[in-house]
Amino acid sequence: MTPDDLAATHELAFTTDRPWSAAEFTALLAQRGAVLCGTPASFVLGRVIMDEAEILTVATAPDQRRKGLAYKAVTGFCDQAQQDGAATVFLEVAADNAAAIALYTALGFAKVGQRRAYYDRANGPAVDALVLRRTLIPLTSA
C-alpha cells in the first residue's frame, strides 16, 4: 500500500472530517513504531510505543463496507501490536459513528473516556470523541 493508496481510500471514507493527504501518510509511516494493516480498500494505521498501541485511523472505501474488511484489519493491527509488545490498544471514535462503535465493541474495546466537542463538523456542531481501550491477552512462552 502506498501513501497515495491510503490517501485515496481515506478521502472516500471520511466525508465529515478532513481526509489525510499522501504526505501525511508518508510522515506517519516513517515514525518509529508505525503499524499498517489491511488492504488498500480497508486499512488501519497506528503505532506502538512501549506497551501501548494507538490506532490513528481506520478507513474503508464505501463500496467495500460490511464485508468484514475493517474487522480483519483491526484484528491484524491488534495482533501485530501485541507481537510488538503492546498490552493495550487505544483509539478515539466520533460519538456519532455508530457503525465504527459497533465494530470496536465487537472487537472487545470499551469506553474509558470522552473528549467533548473534539471533532469539528463543517455543517453542524462539533462531536464528542469517545476514547476506547482494549486489553490484549498476554503472549505466553512456549
C-alpha positions in Angstrom: 0.0 0.0 0.0 1.4 3.4 -1.0 0.7 6.7 0.7 -1.3 7.6 -2.4 -3.5 4.5 -2.0 -4.1 5.3 1.7 -5.0 8.9 1.0 -7.4 7.9 -1.8 -9.3 5.5 0.5 -9.2 7.9 3.4 -10.8 10.6 1.2 -13.6 8.2 0.2 -14.1 7.1 3.8 -14.1 10.5 5.6 -16.7 12.8 4.3 -17.5 14.7 7.5 -13.8 15.1 8.6 -10.8 16.3 6.7 -9.2 13.3 5.0 -5.4 12.9 5.3 -3.1 13.6 2.4 -0.5 11.3 1.0 2.2 13.5 2.6 0.6 13.0 6.0 0.5 9.2 5.5 4.2 9.3 4.4 5.2 11.1 7.6 3.1 8.8 9.8 4.5 5.7 8.2 8.1 7.0 8.8 7.5 7.3 12.5 9.1 4.8 14.9 6.6 2.1 15.8 4.2 2.7 12.9 2.0 -0.3 12.1 -0.2 -0.6 8.9 -2.6 -3.5 8.4 -5.2 -4.3 5.9 -5.6 -3.7 2.2 -5.8 -0.5 0.1 -9.6 -0.8 0.3 -9.7 -1.1 4.1 -6.8 -0.4 6.4 -5.7 0.5 9.9 -2.8 2.8 10.7 -1.4 3.1 14.2 1.7 2.9 16.3 3.2 1.0 19.1 5.2 2.8 21.8 6.5 0.7 24.7 3.5 -1.3 26.0 0.7 0.8 24.4 -0.7 0.9 20.9 -2.8 3.6 19.4 -5.0 3.3 16.4 -4.7 6.6 14.5 -7.2 5.8 11.7 -9.4 3.1 10.2 -10.6 3.7 6.7 -12.8 1.5 4.4 -13.9 2.5 1.0 -17.7 2.9 1.0 -18.2 0.2 -1.6 -16.2 -2.3 0.5 -18.1 -1.8 3.8 -19.9 -4.6 5.6 -17.6 -7.2 4.2 -15.6 -7.8 7.3 -12.5 -6.0 6.0 -12.2 -3.4 8.8 -12.8 -6.2 11.4 -9.9 -8.2 9.8 -7.7 -5.1 9.6 -8.2 -4.1 13.2 -7.7 -7.7 14.4 -4.4 -7.7 12.4 -3.4 -4.5 14.0 -4.1 -5.8 17.5 -2.2 -9.0 16.7 0.8 -7.0 15.4 0.7 -4.6 18.3 0.8 -7.5 20.7 3.8 -9.0 19.0 5.5 -5.6 19.2 5.0 -5.6 23.0 1.7 -3.7 23.5 -0.5 -4.7 26.3 -3.3 -2.3 25.5 -4.7 -0.6 22.4 -6.4 2.9 22.5 -8.4 4.7 19.8 -10.7 7.6 19.5 -14.0 7.5 17.6 -16.7 10.1 16.9 -19.6 9.6 19.2 -22.0 9.8 16.1 -20.2 7.0 14.2 -22.5 4.1 15.2 -21.0 1.6 12.7 -17.5 2.1 14.0 -18.6 2.0 17.6 -20.4 -1.3 16.9 -17.2 -2.7 15.2 -14.9 -1.7 18.1 -17.4 -3.1 20.7 -17.5 -6.4 18.8 -13.7 -6.4 18.9 -13.6 -6.0 22.7 -13.0 -2.3 23.0 -14.7 -0.4 25.9 -15.2 3.3 26.6 -12.6 4.7 29.1 -13.1 8.4 28.4 -14.7 11.2 26.3 -13.4 14.4 24.7 -16.1 17.0 24.5 -16.6 18.7 21.1 -13.4 17.1 19.7 -14.4 16.6 16.0 -15.3 19.8 14.2 -18.1 19.4 11.6 -18.4 21.8 8.7 -22.2 21.5 8.6 -23.0 21.2 12.3 -21.9 21.3 15.8 -18.7 19.6 17.0 -19.0 16.0 18.0 -17.5 14.3 21.1 -14.8 11.7 20.7 -15.1 8.5 22.7 -11.8 7.1 24.0 -11.8 3.3 23.8 -9.4 0.8 25.1 -8.8 -2.9 24.6 -6.6 -5.0 26.7 -4.5 -7.5 24.7 -4.1 -11.1 26.0 -0.5 -11.6 27.1 1.5 -13.8 24.8 2.7 -17.0 26.6 6.1 -18.5 26.1 6.1 -22.0 24.5 
